[in-house]
Amino acid sequence: TADFETARSIRYRPEGDASPSFTFEAFIESYTVGPPVDDAIRWNATLRPTDAITRA
């Protein structure tokens, strides 16, 4: 079951190892799971970020 009441820590890094990564907290509002592609599960989520964000 999904827990939409707890903020999750999420790390996002654009393509390329040289790009900075961002870590932020967000609540998951909703999500959908698509068909597997190349043995990876793709999913889309609607996030509601909190005010906590850091750049590394």
Backbone as XML, in Angstrom:
<?xml version="1.0"?>
<chain id="A" units="angstrom">
  <residue number="1" name="THR">
    <atom name="N" x="0.840" y="-1.196" z="0.000"/>
    <atom name="CA" x="0.000" y="0.000" z="0.000"/>
    <atom name="C" x="0.874" y="1.243" z="0.000"/>
  </residue>
  <residue number="2" name="ALA">
    <atom name="N" x="0.347" y="2.295" z="-0.536"/>
    <atom name="CA" x="1.099" y="3.547" z="-0.622"/>
    <atom name="C" x="0.865" y="4.379" z="0.631"/>
  </residue>
  <residue number="3" name="ASP">
    <atom name="N" x="1.928" y="4.996" z="1.106"/>
    <atom name="CA" x="1.850" y="5.891" z="2.261"/>
    <atom name="C" x="2.045" y="7.306" z="1.748"/>
  </residue>
  <residue number="4" name="PHE">
    <atom name="N" x="0.963" y="8.050" z="1.605"/>
    <atom name="CA" x="1.033" y="9.394" z="1.051"/>
    <atom name="C" x="1.195" y="10.457" z="2.136"/>
  </residue>
  <residue number="5" name="GLU">
    <atom name="N" x="1.277" y="10.044" z="3.405"/>
    <atom name="CA" x="1.340" y="11.006" z="4.500"/>
    <atom name="C" x="2.772" y="11.270" z="4.954"/>
  </residue>
  <residue number="6" name="THR">
    <atom name="N" x="3.726" y="10.500" z="4.466"/>
    <atom name="CA" x="5.119" y="10.643" z="4.878"/>
    <atom name="C" x="5.929" y="11.268" z="3.752"/>
  </residue>
  <residue number="7" name="ALA">
    <atom name="N" x="6.690" y="12.317" z="4.079"/>
    <atom name="CA" x="7.563" y="12.931" z="3.074"/>
    <atom name="C" x="8.720" y="11.985" z="2.789"/>
  </residue>
  <residue number="8" name="ARG">
    <atom name="N" x="9.065" y="11.844" z="1.530"/>
    <atom name="CA" x="10.157" y="10.966" z="1.109"/>
    <atom name="C" x="11.352" y="11.804" z="0.686"/>
  </residue>
  <residue number="9" name="SER">
    <atom name="N" x="12.536" y="11.287" z="0.940"/>
    <atom name="CA" x="13.750" y="11.942" z="0.465"/>
    <atom name="C" x="14.010" y="11.462" z="-0.954"/>
  </residue>
  <residue number="10" name="ILE">
    <atom name="N" x="14.158" y="12.393" z="-1.879"/>
    <atom name="CA" x="14.300" y="12.067" z="-3.298"/>
    <atom name="C" x="15.581" y="12.698" z="-3.821"/>
  </residue>
  <residue number="11" name="ARG">
    <atom name="N" x="16.369" y="11.930" z="-4.545"/>
    <atom name="CA" x="17.595" y="12.450" z="-5.153"/>
    <atom name="C" x="17.399" y="12.470" z="-6.660"/>
  </residue>
  <residue number="12" name="TYR">
    <atom name="N" x="17.664" y="13.621" z="-7.237"/>
    <atom name="CA" x="17.495" y="13.797" z="-8.684"/>
    <atom name="C" x="18.816" y="14.249" z="-9.273"/>
  </residue>
  <residue number="13" name="ARG">
    <atom name="N" x="19.234" y="13.581" z="-10.333"/>
    <atom name="CA" x="20.449" y="14.006" z="-11.034"/>
    <atom name="C" x="20.167" y="13.971" z="-12.522"/>
  </residue>
  <residue number="14" name="PRO">
    <atom name="N" x="20.342" y="15.120" z="-13.208"/>
    <atom name="CA" x="20.191" y="15.120" z="-14.663"/>
    <atom name="C" x="21.218" y="14.184" z="-15.298"/>
  </residue>
  <residue number="15" name="GLU">
    <atom name="N" x="21.059" y="13.902" z="-16.560"/>
    <atom name="CA" x="21.968" y="12.988" z="-17.253"/>
    <atom name="C" x="23.397" y="13.498" z="-17.211"/>
  </residue>
  <residue number="16" name="GLY">
    <atom name="N" x="24.327" y="12.572" z="-17.083"/>
    <atom name="CA" x="25.747" y="12.924" z="-17.067"/>
    <atom name="C" x="26.275" y="12.975" z="-15.648"/>
  </residue>
  <residue number="17" name="ASP">
    <atom name="N" x="27.402" y="12.325" z="-15.418"/>
    <atom name="CA" x="27.963" y="12.269" z="-14.072"/>
    <atom name="C" x="28.451" y="13.622" z="-13.573"/>
  </residue>
  <residue number="18" name="ALA">
    <atom name="N" x="28.744" y="14.550" z="-14.487"/>
    <atom name="CA" x="29.271" y="15.848" z="-14.068"/>
    <atom name="C" x="28.172" y="16.778" z="-13.563"/>
  </residue>
  <residue number="19" name="SER">
    <atom name="N" x="26.929" y="16.426" z="-13.806"/>
    <atom name="CA" x="25.827" y="17.286" z="-13.385"/>
    <atom name="C" x="25.668" y="17.245" z="-11.872"/>
  </residue>
  <residue number="20" name="PRO">
    <atom name="N" x="25.313" y="18.368" z="-11.272"/>
    <atom name="CA" x="25.055" y="18.334" z="-9.825"/>
    <atom name="C" x="23.779" y="17.552" z="-9.543"/>
  </residue>
  <residue number="21" name="SER">
    <atom name="N" x="23.709" y="16.990" z="-8.357"/>
    <atom name="CA" x="22.494" y="16.294" z="-7.959"/>
    <atom name="C" x="21.750" y="17.135" z="-6.931"/>
  </residue>
  <residue number="22" name="PHE">
    <atom name="N" x="20.472" y="16.945" z="-6.869"/>
    <atom name="CA" x="19.618" y="17.673" z="-5.939"/>
    <atom name="C" x="18.902" y="16.659" z="-5.055"/>
  </residue>
  <residue number="23" name="THR">
    <atom name="N" x="18.878" y="16.929" z="-3.774"/>
    <atom name="CA" x="18.131" y="16.096" z="-2.845"/>
    <atom name="C" x="17.026" y="16.945" z="-2.243"/>
  </residue>
  <residue number="24" name="PHE">
    <atom name="N" x="15.811" y="16.440" z="-2.281"/>
    <atom name="CA" x="14.710" y="17.198" z="-1.707"/>
    <atom name="C" x="13.699" y="16.244" z="-1.086"/>
  </residue>
  <residue number="25" name="GLU">
    <atom name="N" x="12.861" y="16.801" z="-0.247"/>
    <atom name="CA" x="11.803" y="16.023" z="0.370"/>
    <atom name="C" x="10.489" y="16.362" z="-0.308"/>
  </residue>
  <residue number="26" name="ALA">
    <atom name="N" x="9.672" y="15.350" z="-0.509"/>
    <atom name="CA" x="8.385" y="15.581" z="-1.159"/>
    <atom name="C" x="7.382" y="14.536" z="-0.701"/>
  </residue>
  <residue number="27" name="PHE">
    <atom name="N" x="6.133" y="14.926" z="-0.756"/>
    <atom name="CA" x="5.040" y="13.991" z="-0.545"/>
    <atom name="C" x="4.618" y="13.451" z="-1.907"/>
  </residue>
  <residue number="28" name="ILE">
    <atom name="N" x="4.316" y="12.167" z="-1.969"/>
    <atom name="CA" x="3.810" y="11.575" z="-3.202"/>
    <atom name="C" x="2.300" y="11.788" z="-3.231"/>
  </residue>
  <residue number="29" name="GLU">
    <atom name="N" x="1.846" y="12.573" z="-4.191"/>
    <atom name="CA" x="0.411" y="12.853" z="-4.308"/>
    <atom name="C" x="-0.305" y="11.695" z="-5.002"/>
  </residue>
  <residue number="30" name="SER">
    <atom name="N" x="0.298" y="11.177" z="-6.068"/>
    <atom name="CA" x="-0.277" y="10.055" z="-6.802"/>
    <atom name="C" x="0.807" y="9.479" z="-7.699"/>
  </residue>
  <residue number="31" name="TYR">
    <atom name="N" x="0.583" y="8.275" z="-8.192"/>
    <atom name="CA" x="1.549" y="7.692" z="-9.124"/>
    <atom name="C" x="0.862" y="6.684" z="-10.031"/>
  </residue>
  <residue number="32" name="THR">
    <atom name="N" x="1.494" y="6.443" z="-11.175"/>
    <atom name="CA" x="1.054" y="5.407" z="-12.097"/>
    <atom name="C" x="2.276" y="4.603" z="-12.509"/>
  </residue>
  <residue number="33" name="VAL">
    <atom name="N" x="2.075" y="3.326" z="-12.781"/>
    <atom name="CA" x="3.166" y="2.447" z="-13.192"/>
    <atom name="C" x="2.922" y="2.040" z="-14.632"/>
  </residue>
  <residue number="34" name="GLY">
    <atom name="N" x="3.939" y="2.253" z="-15.474"/>
    <atom name="CA" x="3.823" y="1.894" z="-16.874"/>
    <atom name="C" x="4.378" y="0.509" z="-17.136"/>
  </residue>
  <residue number="35" name="PRO">
    <atom name="N" x="4.330" y="0.065" z="-18.387"/>
    <atom name="CA" x="4.874" y="-1.248" z="-18.727"/>
    <atom name="C" x="6.396" y="-1.250" z="-18.612"/>
  </residue>
  <residue number="36" name="PRO">
    <atom name="N" x="6.983" y="-2.396" z="-18.261"/>
    <atom name="CA" x="8.445" y="-2.475" z="-18.163"/>
    <atom name="C" x="9.109" y="-2.189" z="-19.510"/>
  </residue>
  <residue number="37" name="VAL">
    <atom name="N" x="10.250" y="-1.512" z="-19.463"/>
    <atom name="CA" x="11.037" y="-1.214" z="-20.656"/>
    <atom name="C" x="12.470" y="-1.636" z="-20.361"/>
  </residue>
  <residue number="38" name="ASP">
    <atom name="N" x="13.004" y="-2.561" z="-21.153"/>
    <atom name="CA" x="14.373" y="-3.055" z="-20.955"/>
    <atom name="C" x="14.595" y="-3.515" z="-19.515"/>
  </residue>
  <residue number="39" name="ASP">
    <atom name="N" x="13.674" y="-4.300" z="-18.991"/>
    <atom name="CA" x="13.752" y="-4.858" z="-17.637"/>
    <atom name="C" x="13.718" y="-3.797" z="-16.539"/>
  </residue>
  <residue number="40" name="ALA">
    <atom name="N" x="13.334" y="-2.587" z="-16.871"/>
    <atom name="CA" x="13.200" y="-1.533" z="-15.862"/>
    <atom name="C" x="11.730" y="-1.143" z="-15.771"/>
  </residue>
  <residue number="41" name="ILE">
    <atom name="N" x="11.289" y="-0.886" z="-14.563"/>
    <atom name="CA" x="9.911" y="-0.442" z="-14.371"/>
    <atom name="C" x="9.887" y="1.076" z="-14.420"/>
  </residue>
  <residue number="42" name="ARG">
    <atom name="N" x="9.078" y="1.609" z="-15.298"/>
    <atom name="CA" x="8.932" y="3.064" z="-15.392"/>
    <atom name="C" x="7.671" y="3.473" z="-14.658"/>
  </residue>
  <residue number="43" name="TRP">
    <atom name="N" x="7.788" y="4.553" z="-13.906"/>
    <atom name="CA" x="6.610" y="5.042" z="-13.204"/>
    <atom name="C" x="6.620" y="6.554" z="-13.188"/>
  </residue>
  <residue number="44" name="ASN">
    <atom name="N" x="5.445" y="7.117" z="-13.137"/>
    <atom name="CA" x="5.269" y="8.566" z="-13.088"/>
    <atom name="C" x="4.631" y="8.913" z="-11.754"/>
  </residue>
  <residue number="45" name="ALA">
    <atom name="N" x="5.137" y="9.967" z="-11.128"/>
    <atom name="CA" x="4.606" y="10.385" z="-9.836"/>
    <atom name="C" x="4.355" y="11.880" z="-9.839"/>
  </residue>
  <residue number="46" name="THR">
    <atom name="N" x="3.328" y="12.277" z="-9.129"/>
    <atom name="CA" x="3.075" y="13.690" z="-8.866"/>
    <atom name="C" x="3.571" y="13.970" z="-7.459"/>
  </residue>
  <residue number="47" name="LEU">
    <atom name="N" x="4.528" y="14.896" z="-7.348"/>
    <atom name="CA" x="5.174" y="15.178" z="-6.068"/>
    <atom name="C" x="4.788" y="16.554" z="-5.550"/>
  </residue>
  <residue number="48" name="ARG">
    <atom name="N" x="4.703" y="16.676" z="-4.233"/>
    <atom name="CA" x="4.482" y="17.972" z="-3.592"/>
    <atom name="C" x="5.676" y="18.214" z="-2.680"/>
  </residue>
  <residue number="49" name="PRO">
    <atom name="N" x="6.675" y="18.985" z="-3.146"/>
    <atom name="CA" x="7.900" y="19.189" z="-2.365"/>
    <atom name="C" x="7.642" y="19.965" z="-1.077"/>
  </residue>
  <residue number="50" name="THR">
    <atom name="N" x="8.463" y="19.641" z="-0.067"/>
    <atom name="CA" x="8.506" y="20.458" z="1.138"/>
    <atom name="C" x="9.535" y="21.556" z="0.878"/>
  </residue>
  <residue number="51" name="ASP">
    <atom name="N" x="9.905" y="22.309" z="1.890"/>
    <atom name="CA" x="10.869" y="23.396" z="1.705"/>
    <atom name="C" x="12.321" y="22.931" z="1.780"/>
  </residue>
  <residue number="52" name="ALA">
    <atom name="N" x="12.562" y="21.671" z="2.091"/>
    <atom name="CA" x="13.925" y="21.180" z="2.268"/>
    <atom name="C" x="14.516" y="20.766" z="0.921"/>
  </residue>
  <residue number="53" name="ILE">
    <atom name="N" x="15.577" y="21.454" z="0.489"/>
    <atom name="CA" x="16.266" y="21.087" z="-0.754"/>
    <atom name="C" x="17.747" y="21.409" z="-0.599"/>
  </residue>
  <residue number="54" name="THR">
    <atom name="N" x="18.594" y="20.525" z="-1.069"/>
    <atom name="CA" x="20.036" y="20.755" z="-1.031"/>
    <atom name="C" x="20.611" y="20.436" z="-2.399"/>
  </residue>
  <residue number="55" name="ARG">
    <atom name="N" x="21.729" y="21.056" z="-2.711"/>
    <atom name="CA" x="22.413" y="20.808" z="-3.981"/>
    <atom name="C" x="23.790" y="20.252" z="-3.670"/>
  </residue>
  <residue number="56" name="ALA">
    <atom name="N" x="24.181" y="19.197" z="-4.379"/>
    <atom name="CA" x="25.482" y="18.579" z="-4.141"/>
    <atom name="C" x="26.226" y="18.437" z="-5.457"/>
  </residue>
</chain>
